[in-house]
Amino acid sequence: MRIALAQLNVHIGNFQGNLEKMIAAIGTARDQGADIVCFPELVVCGYPPRDFLDFEDFIDLAETSIQKLAVHATDIAIIVGAPSRNPVIEGKDLYNSAFFLADGIIRHVQHKTLLPNYDVFDEYRYFEPAHQYQTVEFKGKKIALSICEDIWNVGNENPLYTVCPLDEMMSEEPDLIINLSASPFSYKQASERIKVIRANVERYNLPLFYVNHVGAQTELLFDGGSVVMGPQGRVFAEMPYFEESIQTFDLQEVMTGEGTGEQPKEKMALIHDGLVMGLKNYFHKLGFTKAILGLSGGIDSAVTAALAVRALGPENVSGILMPSTFSSDHSVDDARKLAKRLGISYEIIPIAPGYDTMLSVLQPYFGDKPFDVTEENLQARLRGMILMAFSNKFGPILLNTTNKSEMAVGYGTLYGDLCGGLSVLGDVYKTEVYALARYINKDEEVIPENSIVKPPSAELRPDQKDSDSLPDYGILDQILYQYIEGHQSPEDIIETGFDELLVRRVLRMVNINEFKRHQTAPVLRVSTKAFGMGRRMPIVGKYLA
C-alpha cells in the first residue's frame, strides 16, 4: 500500500479554492502511485473556522465539498477532514470528522474525540466528542483514523481527558495509524510533535502517518512538517516546513526502512521562516499587496522591514522616516542605509512642525506644567497619524513593529507606535529580535550593525534610553518568559534569583497594561504563549496590580 500525505495551505471559508487545490493534489498523488491520499484536519473549510461553524450555509458548503471529492475517489481513496452534522438531538450540533472516501462514496467517518479547549483552541465550543471508535479496512489493511489531539493522550496520561481513542481501537488490531492534524506552529512545536508521535508508535508498535496544515490563518501559523514514523520509533520522513508538499510513501518501506529522518529545528530559522510565511499569507489571503512602516533606525523596525521584503518583495514595501527634535543623526542615517540595502522606497517627514503646532494648541490648557510622557506620546501619535494617512491615501497596510517585551510591559503609545494592521514582532522578545537580526545578517549585512549594537531608545526626550524606564532586556525577558509562558508566580520567579522589587514591578506593568494589548493588531504567533486569542486576561483584574 502507498500512502500520500498532502500538506496544503488552504483559506478559511474558501470552499471552491480549497476544493480545487485538493483535486489537484489528488491528481499528483495518483501520479505518484498512491493508493490513499490524506489531507489535514478540517481542510475542506480551513482551520480554525471559529463562528463560521454557526452558519448552516457554511456546513452545507462543507458537505457539498465532500460529495464533490467523493467523485474523485475511484482508483484512489481519500481521507479528508471536515465538519459534519450530529444527527441526534443530544450534544453539540457538529462533529470534527475524518471522512474516508472510496469507490466514489463515503465509506467511513471517524469523529474527533479529544477536543482541545486551551490556549488558541476552542473546539468544545462547537463540536461534540466522538463516543464510537472503529477502524476502516482498505486493500487488506485496517486503518485507525484519528484527528490531531486524539494522539496527544497517550495511554490516557493527559489529565485534560478521560479516554484514549487509539486504545479503544486496538481491539480491532489495526495495521497502521493515520492522523489528520491542524497543529499551530511555535518554535518548540516541531520537536514536541515528534515526541508525541513516537510515544504513540512505541505504545502500539504501529507505523503512524501524520499530515499537518501549512500556511497562516491571521495570527495562527501552521508549519507543515508532516511526519511518517515506522514501528521502531524512527522518523522515516519529515516533510518540509512552511511550504506545501505532496509526498507518497510505501507502507512496506516504512515498516522496514531507514527513510530520510528528521529535519533540523533551529529556533531562529523557524521563527524567521514562520514570520515570513505569516506576512505573506496575511497579505495574500486578504487581497493586499503593499506594506508600509515607520523606519526609526532601530532594531525593531529594521527587522520588520527585512522580513516584509522577504515576504512581499522590495517593490511592495515602503518606509517613512519621521525624525523629531530629539532624534539622533545616526538614527536617520541607519534608517536610510537599511532602506537602500533592502531596495525599498522611503520618505523623510520631520514631525517637529506638527509637534510644535500641537504644543501651541495645547499650551493655553497645559500652562506651565513640565514636560512629561504627554509630550512624548504626542510625538508617537503624530508618527502614527502620518503612517495611517499614507495607508489611507495610497492603500498599503501598516505593519506594527512593537516587540513582545515592549508589548508585555506597555512600553508603547496607543494610537501611536502601537497602531497597525498586523503585529510582526509582537511574539518575539527583544533579546530574540537581536538574535533574529543576526540570523538575517548571517550571509551579508542587511541590517546596519549600528542598529544592532546601539542602546535602544524611543528618542522622545533628550538622551532617552529604554534602560531609563525598563530593566536590561536580558533580565526583563527572563522574568517575562517565566510569567507569560511559564505561568510562574512572583514567588516562583524570585526564588530563581531575581530581585523581589524588580519582579513585582515588572509583573505589575504586565497586568496593568492589558487594556493596551486589547487594542493592538493581530500578533503573529511563534511561541507557546502569544498575546491575543491564546492569552485571555481581564482588563480590570486586581491580580498583582
C-alpha positions in Angstrom: 0.0 0.0 0.0 1.2 3.5 -0.9 0.0 6.5 1.2 0.3 10.1 0.1 0.3 13.0 2.6 -0.8 16.3 1.2 0.1 19.3 3.5 -1.8 22.2 1.9 -2.1 25.9 2.5 -5.9 26.4 2.4 -8.0 29.5 3.0 -10.7 29.6 5.7 -14.2 29.6 4.1 -12.8 29.5 0.5 -14.5 26.2 -0.3 -14.1 26.4 -4.1 -10.4 27.4 -3.9 -9.7 24.7 -1.3 -11.6 22.1 -3.3 -9.6 22.9 -6.5 -6.3 22.6 -4.5 -7.3 19.2 -3.1 -8.4 17.9 -6.5 -5.0 18.9 -7.9 -3.3 17.2 -5.0 -5.3 14.0 -5.7 -4.0 14.1 -9.2 -0.4 14.5 -8.0 -0.8 11.6 -5.5 -2.4 9.4 -8.2 0.6 10.2 -10.5 2.9 9.2 -7.6 1.2 5.8 -7.5 -0.6 6.4 -4.2 -3.5 4.1 -3.1 -4.6 6.7 -0.4 -4.2 10.4 -0.2 -4.5 12.1 3.2 -5.5 15.7 3.9 -5.3 17.6 7.2 -8.0 18.3 9.8 -10.9 20.4 8.7 -9.0 21.1 5.4 -12.3 21.4 3.5 -13.2 24.6 5.3 -9.9 25.7 6.7 -8.7 25.8 10.3 -9.8 27.4 12.6 -13.3 28.3 11.2 -14.5 29.6 14.5 -18.0 31.0 14.5 -18.4 30.4 10.7 -19.4 27.0 12.1 -22.6 28.5 13.4 -23.9 29.2 9.9 -26.0 26.4 8.3 -24.8 27.5 4.8 -21.2 27.1 5.9 -21.9 23.4 6.8 -23.9 22.9 3.6 -20.9 24.1 1.6 -18.6 21.7 3.5 -20.9 18.8 2.8 -21.0 19.7 -0.8 -17.2 19.7 -1.0 -17.1 16.2 0.5 -19.6 14.9 -2.2 -17.5 16.5 -4.9 -14.3 15.0 -3.6 -16.0 11.5 -3.4 -16.4 11.6 -7.2 -12.6 11.6 -7.5 -12.2 8.6 -5.1 -12.4 5.9 -7.7 -8.9 4.5 -8.3 -7.6 6.2 -5.2 -9.0 6.5 -1.6 -9.2 10.0 0.0 -9.0 10.8 3.7 -10.1 14.3 4.4 -11.1 16.5 7.4 -14.4 18.4 7.5 -17.2 19.4 9.9 -20.2 17.1 9.9 -23.6 17.3 11.5 -24.6 15.5 14.6 -27.8 13.6 13.6 -29.1 13.2 17.2 -30.6 15.9 19.4 -28.2 15.4 22.3 -24.9 17.3 22.4 -23.4 19.9 20.1 -24.7 20.2 16.5 -21.4 19.3 14.9 -18.6 16.8 14.8 -15.0 17.4 13.7 -14.7 14.5 11.4 -12.3 12.5 9.2 -14.0 11.1 6.0 -12.8 8.0 4.3 -13.8 8.2 0.6 -13.5 5.2 -1.7 -15.3 3.8 -4.7 -17.0 7.2 -5.3 -18.8 7.2 -1.9 -18.3 7.9 1.8 -17.1 4.6 3.1 -16.4 5.6 6.8 -16.5 8.6 9.1 -14.5 8.9 12.3 -15.2 11.8 14.6 -12.6 13.5 16.7 -12.7 12.6 20.4 -10.4 14.9 22.2 -11.5 18.5 21.8 -8.8 20.9 23.0 -10.1 23.9 24.9 -6.9 25.7 25.9 -4.6 28.4 24.6 -5.6 29.1 21.0 -8.0 26.2 20.9 -11.8 26.4 21.5 -13.2 23.3 19.8 -15.6 22.3 22.6 -17.5 25.5 21.8 -18.6 23.9 18.5 -18.1 20.1 18.4 -19.4 17.0 20.1 -16.7 14.5 21.0 -16.8 11.0 19.5 -18.2 8.1 21.5 -17.6 5.4 19.0 -14.4 4.1 17.6 -14.0 1.8 14.6 -11.2 1.1 12.2 -11.6 1.1 8.4 -10.4 -1.7 6.2 -8.9 -0.9 2.8 -6.9 -3.2 0.5 -6.4 -5.7 3.2 -5.2 -3.3 5.8 -7.0 -2.0 8.9 -6.5 1.7 9.4 -7.0 3.5 12.8 -8.1 7.0 11.8 -7.5 9.8 14.4 -7.6 13.6 14.4 -4.9 15.8 15.8 -5.4 15.9 19.6 -6.6 12.3 19.6 -2.9 11.2 19.7 -2.0 13.7 22.5 -3.4 11.5 25.3 -1.0 8.5 25.0 -2.1 5.8 27.4 -4.7 8.1 29.0 -1.9 10.1 30.7 -3.2 13.6 29.8 -5.2 14.9 32.8 -7.3 17.0 30.4 -9.0 13.9 29.1 -10.6 10.6 30.3 -10.3 8.5 27.2 -7.6 7.5 24.8 -9.2 7.0 21.4 -6.5 4.8 19.9 -6.6 2.5 23.0 -10.3 2.0 22.1 -9.4 0.9 18.5 -6.7 -1.5 19.4 -9.1 -4.4 19.9 -9.7 -4.4 16.2 -5.9 -4.9 15.6 -5.2 -2.1 13.1 -2.2 -2.3 10.8 -1.4 1.4 10.8 -2.5 4.8 12.2 -3.3 7.9 10.2 -3.7 11.2 12.0 -5.1 14.3 10.4 -3.9 17.4 12.2 -4.1 21.2 12.4 -1.2 21.8 14.8 -0.3 25.5 15.1 3.3 26.5 14.9 5.6 27.5 17.8 9.3 27.3 17.7 9.0 24.3 20.1 6.2 22.5 18.4 8.1 20.5 15.8 10.2 18.8 18.5 7.1 18.2 20.7 5.3 16.7 17.7 8.0 14.1 17.1 7.9 13.1 20.8 4.1 12.6 20.8 4.2 10.6 17.5 7.0 8.5 18.8 5.1 7.8 22.1 2.1 6.5 20.1 4.3 4.4 17.8 6.1 2.8 20.8 2.8 2.2 22.6 1.1 0.5 19.7 4.0 -0.8 17.7 2.4 0.5 14.5 3.5 2.9 11.8 2.0 6.3 12.0 1.2 8.7 9.1 0.7 12.3 10.4 -0.4 15.1 8.0 -0.5 18.7 9.1 -1.7 22.0 7.7 0.8 24.6 6.3 0.2 28.3 6.0 -1.0 31.2 8.1 -4.6 32.0 9.2 -4.2 35.6 10.5 -2.2 35.1 13.7 -2.0 31.3 13.7 0.8 29.8 11.7 1.0 26.2 10.6 4.4 24.8 9.7 3.6 21.6 7.9 6.3 19.2 8.9 4.1 16.2 8.3 5.7 13.0 9.7 5.9 9.4 8.8 7.3 7.1 11.5 8.0 3.4 11.4 7.0 1.0 14.1 10.5 1.0 15.6 10.1 4.7 16.5 12.4 6.1 13.9 11.3 9.0 11.8 11.0 7.7 8.2 10.3 11.1 6.8 9.5 14.6 7.9 8.1 16.8 5.2 9.1 20.4 4.6 8.4 23.3 6.9 6.4 26.3 5.8 5.7 25.1 2.2 3.1 22.9 0.5 4.2 19.4 -0.3 2.6 16.2 -1.5 4.7 13.0 -0.9 3.9 9.4 -1.2 5.3 6.6 1.0 5.3 2.8 0.6 4.0 1.2 3.7 6.3 -1.8 3.5 9.3 0.5 3.2 8.1 2.5 6.2 7.8 -0.8 8.2 11.4 -1.8 7.4 13.4 1.1 6.1 15.5 3.9 7.5 14.0 6.8 5.5 15.3 10.3 5.4 14.8 11.1 9.0 14.2 14.4 10.8 14.8 18.0 9.6 16.9 20.4 11.7 15.0 22.5 14.2 17.0 25.7 14.8 15.0 28.3 16.7 15.8 31.5 14.8 15.5 29.8 11.4 12.0 28.5 12.4 10.9 31.9 13.8 12.3 33.7 10.7 10.6 31.4 8.2 7.3 31.4 10.2 7.1 35.2 10.3 7.9 35.5 6.6 5.2 33.0 5.8 2.8 34.7 8.2 3.3 38.1 6.5 3.0 36.6 3.0 -0.2 34.7 3.8 -1.9 37.6 5.7 -1.5 39.9 2.7 -2.3 37.3 0.0 -5.4 35.9 1.7 -6.8 39.4 2.4 -6.0 40.6 -1.1 -3.4 43.1 -0.1 -0.1 43.6 -1.8 1.8 46.6 -0.3 3.0 47.3 3.2 4.3 50.5 4.9 6.1 51.0 8.2 7.9 53.6 10.2 11.7 53.4 10.0 13.4 54.7 13.1 16.9 53.4 12.6 16.3 51.0 15.5 16.5 47.2 15.6 12.7 46.5 15.6 11.8 48.5 12.5 14.9 47.2 10.8 14.0 43.5 11.4 10.3 44.1 10.5 11.3 45.8 7.2 13.7 43.0 6.3 11.1 40.3 7.0 8.5 42.3 5.0 10.8 42.5 2.0 11.4 38.7 2.1 7.7 38.1 2.3 6.4 40.7 -0.2 9.3 41.9 -2.3 11.1 45.3 -2.1 8.8 46.8 -4.6 5.8 46.3 -2.2 7.4 47.7 0.9 7.9 51.4 1.8 9.2 53.2 4.8 8.7 56.6 6.4 11.4 58.3 8.4 9.9 60.7 10.9 12.7 62.4 12.8 11.9 64.6 15.8 13.8 67.3 17.7 15.2 64.5 19.8 16.2 62.1 17.0 19.9 61.5 16.6 21.7 61.9 13.3 22.7 58.2 13.3 19.1 57.1 13.5 18.2 58.8 10.2 21.5 57.5 8.7 20.8 53.9 9.8 17.3 54.0 8.5 18.4 55.3 5.1 21.2 52.8 4.9 18.7 50.0 5.7 16.2 51.2 3.1 18.9 51.3 0.4 20.2 47.8 1.2 16.6 46.4 1.1 15.8 48.3 -2.1 12.7 49.9 -0.7 11.3 53.4 -1.2 11.2 55.8 1.6 10.2 59.3 2.6 11.5 61.6 5.3 8.9 63.6 7.1 10.1 65.6 10.1 7.5 65.8 12.9 8.8 68.9 14.5 6.4 71.3 12.7 3.3 69.2 13.7 4.7 68.8 17.2 5.2 72.5 17.7 1.7 73.2 16.4 0.2 70.7 18.9 2.1 72.3 21.7 0.9 75.7 20.8 -2.7 74.4 20.6 -2.5 72.8 24.0 -0.4 75.5 25.7 -3.4 77.5 27.0 -4.6 74.4 28.7 -1.3 72.9 29.8 0.1 76.2 31.0 3.5 75.8 32.8 3.1 72.1 33.5 6.5 70.4 33.0 7.4 68.1 30.0 6.4 64.6 30.7 5.0 61.5 29.0 2.2 63.6 27.5 4.7 65.3 25.2 6.4 62.0 24.4 3.2 60.4 23.4 2.3 63.4 21.2 5.3 62.6 19.1 4.5 58.9 18.8 0.9 59.7 17.9 2.0 62.2 15.2 4.0 59.4 13.7 1.1 57.1 13.8 -1.1 59.7 12.2 1.3 60.2 9.4 1.7 56.5 8.8 -2.1 55.9 8.8 -2.6 58.9 6.4 -0.3 57.2 3.9 -2.1 53.9 4.4 -5.5 55.5 3.8 -4.3 57.6 0.8 -2.2 55.0 -1.0 -3.5 51.7 0.3 -0.6 49.9 1.9 -1.2 48.1 5.2 0.7 49.5 8.2 3.0 47.0 9.9 3.4 47.3 13.6 7.0 47.0 14.8 6.5 46.6 18.6 8.3 43.6 20.1 6.9 41.3 22.8 8.9 42.8 25.6 7.5 46.3 24.9 4.0 44.9 24.4 4.2 43.0 27.7 5.1 46.0 29.9 3.1 48.6 27.9 6.2 50.4 26.7 4.3 51.8 23.7 1.8 54.5 22.8 -1.8 53.7 22.0 -2.8 55.2 18.6 0.9 55.9 18.1 3.6 53.3 17.7 1.1 50.5 18.7 -1.1 51.1 15.7 -1.0 49.0 12.6 -2.8 46.2 10.7 -0.5 43.3 11.7 2.0 43.0 14.6 5.0 41.2 13.1 7.3 41.0 16.2 4.6 41.1 19.0 5.5 37.5 19.9 9.3 38.0 19.7 11.1 39.2 22.9 13.6 42.0 22.5 16.6 39.6 23.0 15.2 37.4 20.4 14.8 40.3 18.0 18.6 40.8 18.3 19.2 37.1 17.6 16.8 37.4 14.6 18.7 40.3 13.3 21.9 38.3 13.5 20.2 35.5 11.6 19.0 37.8 8.9 22.6 39.1 8.6 24.2 35.6 8.5 25.1 35.8 4.8 25.5 39.5 4.4 25.0 42.7 6.4 21.4 43.6 5.6 20.6 45.3 8.9 23.2 48.0 9.7 25.5 46.9 12.5 24.8 50.2 14.4 21.1 49.4 14.5 22.0 46.2 16.4 24.7 47.4 18.8 23.5 50.9 19.8 21.4 51.2 23.0 17.7 51.0 22.2 15.8 54.3 22.5 12.4 55.7 21.7 14.1 59.1 21.2 11.1 61.1 22.6 13.1 63.2 25.1 16.8 64.3 25.3 19.2 61.4 25.6 16.4 58.9 26.3 17.3 55.2 26.6 14.9 52.3 27.1 17.0 51.4 30.2 15.7 54.7 31.8 12.3 53.1 32.1 12.9 49.3 31.9 15.3 46.8 33.3 18.0 45.4 31.0 16.3 43.4 28.3 18.4 40.3 29.2 16.9 40.4 32.7 13.4 41.6 31.7 12.9 38.9 29.1 13.7 36.1 31.5 11.2 37.4 34.0 8.6 37.9 31.3 9.1 34.4 29.9 8.7 32.8 33.3 5.5 34.7 33.9 3.9 34.6 30.4 5.0 31.3 29.0 5.7 29.6 32.3 2.7 30.9 34.4 5.0 31.3 37.3 4.0 33.3 40.4 6.1 36.2 41.7 7.4 34.0 44.5 8.4 31.3 42.0 10.3 33.8 39.9 12.0 35.4 42.9 13.2 32.0 44.0 15.2 31.7 40.8 17.4 34.6 41.9 15.7 37.8 40.6 15.3 40.8 42.9 11.9 40.9 44.6 11.1 44.5 44.0 12.0 44.2 40.3 9.9 41.1 39.8 6.8 42.7 41.4 7.3 45.9 39.4 7.6 44.0 36.1 4.6 41.8 36.7 2.5 44.8 37.7 3.5 46.5 34.5 2.3 43.5 32.5 -1.1 43.3 34.2 -2.0 47.0 34.3 -1.3 47.3 30.5 -3.7 44.6 29.4 -6.0 47.4 28.1 -3.3 48.4 25.5 -2.9 44.8 24.2 -6.7 44.5 23.7 -6.5 47.4 21.2 -3.5 46.2 19.2 -3.2 44.5 15.9 -3.2 40.6 15.5 0.1 39.2 16.6 1.9 36.5 14.5 2.2 33.6 16.9 5.7 31.9 17.1 5.9 31.0 20.8 3.8 28.7 23.1 2.0 31.7 24.6 1.4 34.7 22.4 -0.6 37.8 23.2 -4.0 37.5 21.5 -6.6 34.7 21.4 -4.4 32.3 23.3 -3.9 34.5 26.4 -7.2 35.8 27.7 -6.8 38.2 30.7 -9.2 40.5 32.3 -8.5 44.2 31.8 -9.7 45.3 35.3 -8.3 42.3 37.2 -6.6 43.0 40.5 -4.1 40.1 40.5 -0.6 41.5 41.1 -1.7 45.0 40.2 
